[in-house]
Amino acid sequence: ISGYSLVIQARDSGTPPLSSSVTVNVDISDVNDNSPVFTPANYTAVIQENKPVGTSILQLVVTDKDSFHNGPPFTFTILTGNEEEEFTLDPQGVLRSAVIFKHMVATEYVLCVQAKDSGKPQQVSHTYVQVRVIEESIHKPTAIPLEIFIVTMEDDFPGGVIGKIHATDQDVYDVLTYTLKSEQKSLFKVNSHDGKIIALGGLDNGKYVLNVSVSDGRFQVPIDVVVHVEQLLQEMLQNTVTIRFENVSPEDFVGLHMHGFRRTLRNAVLSQKQDSLHIISIQPVAGSNQLDMLFAVQMHNGGFYKPAYLIQKLTNARRHLENVIRISAILEKNCSGLDCQEQHCEQSLSIDSHSLMTYSTARISFVCPRFYRNVRCMC
């Protein structure tokens, strides 16, 4: 307890008795009676041979139960095990290499490290750090090619995470880093630690081939990353049809079914090969395990197939389409339970181009805007 606040009253013996109160604050000052604590109590680390001088090996973690002026900053010292000065320890507790290690020279070092707090008198603690020197990387990293599809409204792409590179290495202790060639950094970024790909705002329509590589510190391997950006036309939204799938997640649809279903759908509804099928968005149906896919078909002369025509084509080909994935419903006019009787059910779609959904798998990533369906009865 760092302090107490007492209210003290004095009362006299007169008639009637009179009294007065005063508040007394008692602060409990800290003395340096706790030693620093290492977490964990002892450490084990590895470093590959031939790593450059200054390579980070380990971060020491130290806490102190005393108040802040009796705790950090801590002073770290290597007491034993560093007679040849193979290691350095910086003020933040990061252990680094001071030489280029060779597995054939020594395979293990044991260091005794001291941490001293800032109190008076100072308290100290010790930990032991076992550092193993292992052979350098012998296996190249392997990475899966990634294809990314981005759907956005005209010149209105806000940017964000659009996918993630999946890479592995058979060398257990290899740490993989990802890089993107500098000339492409004005449009994209790659997180060097986890391989997430970030697109900056304002991407134009078209195809982008990214020059990405993954390195384990010794081997560098290129990765095929292709980004397709499609900008929607407002006219598309007036000619859309929704296919609702049963029992499928967005990621499973993108990774397992999207290519095959797109091909089957093209064969089912396109009148001419030059016409274009546009998948505008996919999103889960709230409160269910269903998934909606919104699409439109553009004729080679620029116009769009009417929804009624598409629905007729889909209805005729439904059995064939369900060979790929189970379909729950084909929606154009979805009145959500409204009983319009003899009136007309009017549907309108709105796209929120700033609310992007990213469905990422190891090989394919699909980025699309969120859509909203509004329906009402019209006379």
N, C-alpha and C positions, 0 to 999 in steps of 0.2 A: 504494500500500500504506500503510495508516494506522498500522501498527505491526509490531514484531518481538518475539518472545520467545526469548531466547538462554539456553541452559544452559551455564555456564562451569565447568570443572573445574580445580582446582589439585592437582598430585601431587608429592610430595617424592621425594628420591633415596635414601631409606633402604631397608633390607631387613627385611621386605617394604615396598614403597612404600605410603604412605598417601595418601588423596585426600579431597577435599571438593568439593561442587558448590554453585553458587548460580545462581538464575534472575535474569536481567536483562531487564526489559521496556523496550523503546525505543519511545516514541510519536513518530510523525512529525506535527508540528503543521502545519496548513494555513496557507499564505499566500494572500492574495487576488490570484491571478495569472490568473484567468479572468474575462472580461467576461460580463455577462448575454447570453443568446441569445434572440432573438425567433423564434417559430415560427408562421407562415412568416416569411421574412426581411422581406417587405413585404406590405402588406394592401390589399385592395380591398373597399369596402362601399358599400351604397346606403341611402338614406333617402327615403321618400315625402314630398312636400310636404304641408304642413298637419298634420304629426304634432305632438302636443303637446310642450312643453318637457320635457326629461328623458327623452325616448325613447332607449332603448338602441340604439346603432348597431353596436358592435363590442366583443368581448372580446379584449384583448391577452394572449398566452400567452408567458411568459418563464421560462427555466430558467437554472441556473448550476451549473457543474461543481465549484465550490468547496464546502467544508463548509458546514453550515447557518448558522453564524454569519458567514460571508462572503458569503452569498447573499441570500435574502429576509429581511425584506420589501423590496420594490423601491420606489423613488421614481420616479413617472412625471411627465414634464413635456412639454408641447407647446412646442417651440422656435420653429417658424415655421408660417405658414399659418393662424394663429388670431388675427390682429391685430384683428379685429372681435369677438372673443370669441363666436363662434358655437357653440363646442364646450367641453365640460368633460371632464376625465379624472379618475376617482376613484382612491383608493389601491389598489383591486383591479384596475386596468387596464381598466375599462369606459369606453368612449367614449360620451358622451351628447350630445344636442342641447341647446343653451342658448338657441336661438331657434326660431321657427316658419319653416321654410325655404319659399321660393317658387321653383318651377322657372323662372319667367320672370326672376328676379333673378340667379341663378347656378345652373349645372348641375353644377359640379365644384369640389371643394376638395382641395388636397394639403397634408397635415400632416407635419411632421417631428417625431417623438416620441422622447424620450430615456428610457431606463431606467437607474437608478443602483442598484447593490447596496448592502449594509449593511457591507461590509468596510472595512478601513483599510490603505492608502488605497482609496477607493471606485473601482470600475471602472464604466464607462458603455458603453452601446450605443445605436445609433440605428436607427429604422425609418421608412419612409414609408408613410403611410396615404392612399389615394385614396378620397374619399367622393363618390359621384355622387348628385345630387338628381333624383329621377324624379317624374313626375306622379302625383297621388294616384289611388287605386283608381277605376276606371271600371266595373268589372264586379262584380255581386253574386255572392257565393258560391252554389254549387248543392250541394244535399245530397239523398241518397237516403232516402226514408222507411224506417224500420226497425221490424220487428215481431219481438218476442222472446217465445219460449215457454219457460217454466220449469216443470219437473216436479220435485216434491219430496214427501217423505213428510210426514205430518201434522205441521204446526207445527215442522218440523225443518230449515228452510232455513238453511245456515250463512253465506250471503252470498258475494260474490266478483264477478269480472268476468263480465258476462252478454252483452256485445256491444260493437260499435264502430261509431260513426257514420262514414260515408264521405262526405266533402265535398271539393269542388274549387273552384278559382277561376282564371279566365282571366288575371288579373293575375299575372305571373310572380313578383313579389316580395312578394305579399301573404302575411301570416302569419295563419292562421286560429286563432281561439280559440272554445271551446265553453263555454256557460253553461247552468245549470239554475236555474229559478225557486226562490227560497229556501224556499218553503213545502213543497217536495217533498224537501228535503235530509235530512229525517229518515229517509227510506226509500231514497233513491238518491243517487249522486254521479256527476258527469261530469268526467273528466280534461280540464282546460281546454286542454291542448296537443295531445292525440292523439284526443280524442273517445271514449275508452273509457268505457263505462257500468258502474258498480259498484252492485250491490244490497247493502244491508245485511242483516243476519240477521233472521230471524223474519217474512218476508213472509207475509201472509194470502192465502188463496185469492181470486182475482178478477182484474179487469182494471184496469190503471193506464195513464193517458195522461200522458206526461211532457212538460213544457213546456220543451223544449230549443231553443236557438238557436245559430247559428254566425255569427261576425262577422269581417270582414277589417280592422276598425279604422274603417271608414266605413259599410259596409252591415251590417245585422243581419237574418238570415233565419231564420224559424222552421223547425223540423224535426219531422215527425210521427214520434214514437216511442211505440209501444204495447207494453206488457208484459202478457202473460197468465200468471198463476200458477195451476197446477193441483196440488192436494194429493192424493196417492195414498191409497187405503184399503188396509189390510192384506189385505182379502179379494180385492183385484185380483190379488195375487201368486199366489194359489192357482188362478187361472183365466186364466193367460196362455198365449199361443202366440207362438213366435218364427218370424219369416220371415227367412231368410238370403239376402242378395243377393250377386250375383257381380260382381266388378270395379267397385266403386264406393267412393269415399271418403266419410266422414261429411259433409264439407262439401259435396260434390257432391250427395249425397242430400238434404241440408237445402235447399240453394239451388236445385236443379234438379228434384227429383222428389217431395219430401215432400207438397206440396199436392195434386199430381195423383194420387199413389198413395193418399193418404188418401181422396180423393173416390172413386176406383175401388174401394178396399177397402170403404168404407161401402156402396156399391151391391152389392158381392158378398156381404157377410156379414150386414148388418142386416135383421132381419125387419120392423121398424117404424122409421119415420123419427124417432120420438121417442127411440130408443135412442142411446147415446153410445159412440163409439169413442175409446179412450184409448191414445195412444202413450206408453208408460211410459219407454222408454229406447232409445237406439241406441248401439252400440259396435262397434269393429272386432274381428274374430276374430283372435286372436294368431297371428302367423306366416303370415298369408295376406292376400289382397286382398279378403276377404269382409267383409260387414257384417251384424250381427244387429239386427233391430228387434223389440222386445218390446211386445206390445199386449194389451189386453183389451177386451171389449165389455160395457157395462152396460145392462141393460134399464131402461125408463122407470119401472118399479115398484121399482127399487133392486137387484134381483138381477143376476147375471152369467151370460153365456153360458158353457156348459161347453166346455173345450178340445176335446173330441172332436167336438162340433157345429161349432165354428169350423174345425177341420181339414178336416172333410167339405166345408164350404162353400168353403174355400180351394182344396181339391183340384179341386172342380168348376169353379172360376173361374180356375184357374191360368193357362190360356192367355190369358184376357182380361187378367189382372193383368200378364202379361209383355209386354203391349203398351206398358206404362209403363216397366218396368225388369226386367232379367233376374233370376229367382229361382233360387237354388241349391238350397234345401231349405226345407221347412216342418217345424218341430220342435215337438214337445210333450215326448216322452220321448227324450232324447238321452243314450244310455248311454256315449258316448265310447269305444266299442270294448269295453265290458264284455259278456261272454257270460253272460247270466243264465239261458239255457236255459229251463227251465219255471218258473223263478222270475219274479217281477215286478220290473221296473225302476222304481224310485221316483225321481222328480226333485223337488228343492226349490230354490227361488230365494231369494236374499238380496239385499237392497238396501243399499248403503253410501251413505246420504244425505249424508254429510260428504265424500264423494269425488265432486265434481261434474265433469262433462265439458261444456265449452262449445264448440259448433260454430257458428262465426260466419261469415256471408257479408255481402255489402253490403246485402241486403234482409231477410234472415231470420236469426235466431239461435235455436239450440235448446240449452237447458241441461237436463241430466238427470243422475240419479244413476248411478253405476256399479253393475252387477249381477253376481252370481256364480251359476252353475248347478252344483248338486251332485247327483250321481246315485249310486245304490247298488242292489245286488241284494237283493230281499226274498223271504223264503220265501212 
